[in-house]
């Protein structure tokens, strides 16, 4: 997840998943990532309307 990289001051990039199958931990965190992405896209869309 990108939170750890951001907290360490690293440059992070969030990308779409490459494969259909995920290991267990990835399946656990995927809903959280989707929530964050949707929220971010709404914020960007709202800012572009101004």
N, CA, C and O of each residue as an XYZ file, in Angstrom:
200
protein
N       0.826     -1.172      0.000
C       0.000      0.000      0.000
C       0.875      1.242      0.000
O       2.008      1.217      0.482
N       0.358      2.294     -0.528
C       1.153      3.503     -0.689
C       1.294      4.301      0.592
O       2.134      5.199      0.654
N       0.500      4.009      1.623
C       0.595      4.760      2.876
C       1.987      4.648      3.485
O       2.553      5.643      3.939
N       2.528      3.462      3.494
C       3.844      3.249      4.082
C       4.913      4.042      3.356
O       5.779      4.646      3.989
N       4.859      4.043      2.030
C       5.823      4.801      1.241
C       5.700      6.292      1.471
O       6.705      6.989      1.607
N       4.477      6.783      1.514
C       4.258      8.216      1.753
C       4.753      8.625      3.136
O       5.341      9.696      3.290
N       4.525      7.799      4.128
C       4.956      8.126      5.491
C       6.482      8.141      5.601
O       7.042      8.838      6.447
N       7.145      7.375      4.746
C       8.601      7.335      4.754
C       9.206      8.417      3.860
O      10.427      8.524      3.747
N       8.340      9.226      3.220
C       8.827     10.297      2.364
C       9.221      9.828      0.976
O       9.921     10.540      0.256
N       8.779      8.637      0.591
C       9.117      8.100     -0.726
C       8.103      8.573     -1.764
O       6.967      8.901     -1.419
N       8.498      8.607     -2.999
C       7.608      8.927     -4.110
C       6.841      7.664     -4.453
O       7.453      6.642     -4.764
N       5.506      7.707     -4.403
C       4.698      6.517     -4.653
C       3.763      6.739     -5.826
O       3.362      7.866     -6.118
N       3.422      5.650     -6.490
C       2.500      5.681     -7.619
C       1.461      4.593     -7.398
O       1.816      3.436     -7.173
N       0.180      4.950     -7.459
C      -0.894      3.984     -7.320
C      -1.322      3.557     -8.717
O      -1.699      4.394     -9.536
N      -1.265      2.265     -8.988
C      -1.616      1.737    -10.307
C      -2.762      0.752    -10.196
O      -3.104      0.294     -9.106
N      -3.349      0.432    -11.335
C      -4.398     -0.585    -11.368
C      -3.745     -1.958    -11.246
O      -2.597     -2.133    -11.656
N      -4.472     -2.947    -10.680
C      -3.914     -4.289    -10.536
C      -3.589     -4.902    -11.907
O      -4.303     -4.671    -12.882
N      -2.509     -5.683    -11.968
C      -2.110     -6.317    -13.220
C      -2.815     -7.646    -13.450
O      -3.156     -7.974    -14.586
N      -3.036     -8.403    -12.404
C      -3.614     -9.731    -12.556
C      -4.971     -9.864    -11.898
O      -5.380     -9.024    -11.096
N      -5.650    -10.923    -12.247
C      -6.966    -11.200    -11.665
C      -6.845    -11.884    -10.305
O      -7.669    -11.652     -9.420
N      -5.834    -12.717    -10.134
C      -5.654    -13.441     -8.876
C      -4.782    -12.627     -7.936
O      -3.789    -12.033     -8.356
N      -5.151    -12.604     -6.681
C      -4.398    -11.881     -5.664
C      -4.090    -12.808     -4.498
O      -4.824    -13.760     -4.233
N      -3.000    -12.516     -3.810
C      -2.732    -13.253     -2.591
C      -3.686    -12.737     -1.510
O      -4.339    -11.710     -1.693
N      -3.763    -13.438     -0.412
C      -4.746    -13.137      0.631
C      -4.696    -11.683      1.100
O      -5.729    -11.015      1.144
N      -3.528    -11.195      1.444
C      -3.427     -9.838      2.007
C      -3.855     -8.790      0.989
O      -4.412     -7.756      1.358
N      -3.598     -9.051     -0.283
C      -4.006     -8.110     -1.322
C      -5.527     -8.062     -1.424
O      -6.101     -6.989     -1.611
N      -6.174     -9.200     -1.303
C      -7.643     -9.221     -1.341
C      -8.233     -8.482     -0.154
O      -9.316     -7.905     -0.255
N      -7.535     -8.497      0.959
C      -8.012     -7.801      2.157
C      -7.922     -6.292      1.963
O      -8.851     -5.570      2.325
N      -6.829     -5.807      1.402
C      -6.640     -4.362      1.273
C      -7.259     -3.755      0.018
O      -7.372     -2.532     -0.068
N      -7.662     -4.564     -0.951
C      -8.227     -4.048     -2.206
C      -9.461     -3.165     -1.990
O      -9.540     -2.112     -2.623
N     -10.433     -3.527     -1.131
C     -11.579     -2.641     -0.913
C     -11.174     -1.270     -0.364
O     -11.768     -0.257     -0.736
N     -10.182     -1.229      0.506
C      -9.700      0.042      1.034
C      -9.087      0.879     -0.084
O      -9.333      2.083     -0.166
N      -8.302      0.257     -0.933
C      -7.710      0.983     -2.062
C      -8.794      1.538     -2.978
O      -8.704      2.683     -3.421
N      -9.817      0.738     -3.266
C     -10.902      1.195     -4.138
C     -11.627      2.387     -3.524
O     -11.980      3.329     -4.234
N     -11.851      2.358     -2.228
C     -12.493      3.467     -1.534
C     -11.660      4.739     -1.673
O     -12.193      5.810     -1.962
N     -10.358      4.614     -1.465
C      -9.463      5.771     -1.549
C      -9.425      6.319     -2.968
O      -9.447      7.534     -3.166
N      -9.368      5.438     -3.947
C      -9.329      5.880     -5.346
C     -10.608      6.623     -5.715
O     -10.547      7.681     -6.342
N     -11.754      6.088     -5.338
C     -13.026      6.750     -5.648
C     -13.110      8.116     -4.992
O     -13.564      9.077     -5.613
N     -12.680      8.207     -3.759
C     -12.707      9.479     -3.036
C     -11.768     10.493     -3.688
O     -12.113     11.667     -3.823
N     -10.601     10.044     -4.084
C      -9.635     10.913     -4.744
C     -10.188     11.415     -6.083
O     -10.067     12.600     -6.395
N     -10.788     10.531     -6.866
C     -11.326     10.935     -8.164
C     -12.464     11.943     -8.011
O     -12.587     12.866     -8.816
N     -13.294     11.771     -6.987
C     -14.353     12.754     -6.730
C     -13.757     14.111     -6.387
O     -14.258     15.140     -6.841
N     -12.694     14.123     -5.593
C     -12.043     15.373     -5.208
C     -11.441     16.062     -6.432
O     -11.578     17.275     -6.592
N     -10.783     15.301     -7.284
C     -10.169     15.862     -8.488
C     -11.246     16.419     -9.418
O     -11.086     17.499     -9.986
N     -12.342     15.675     -9.569
C     -13.440     16.131    -10.430
C     -14.058     17.417     -9.895
O     -14.381     18.326    -10.659
N     -14.217     17.485     -8.587
C     -14.797     18.658     -7.960
C     -13.889     19.882     -8.155
O     -14.376     20.981     -8.422
N     -12.580     19.689     -8.021
C     -11.627     20.779     -8.200
C     -11.547     21.240     -9.646
O     -11.298     22.417     -9.904
N     -11.754     20.332    -10.595
C     -11.670     20.710    -12.008
C     -12.906     21.491    -12.455
O     -12.863     22.181    -13.474
N     -13.995     21.391    -11.710
C     -15.212     22.137    -12.038
C     -15.082     23.608    -11.680
O     -15.812     24.438    -12.222
N     -14.187     23.941    -10.795
C     -14.031     25.329    -10.326
C     -13.435     26.199    -11.363
O     -13.237     27.391    -11.130
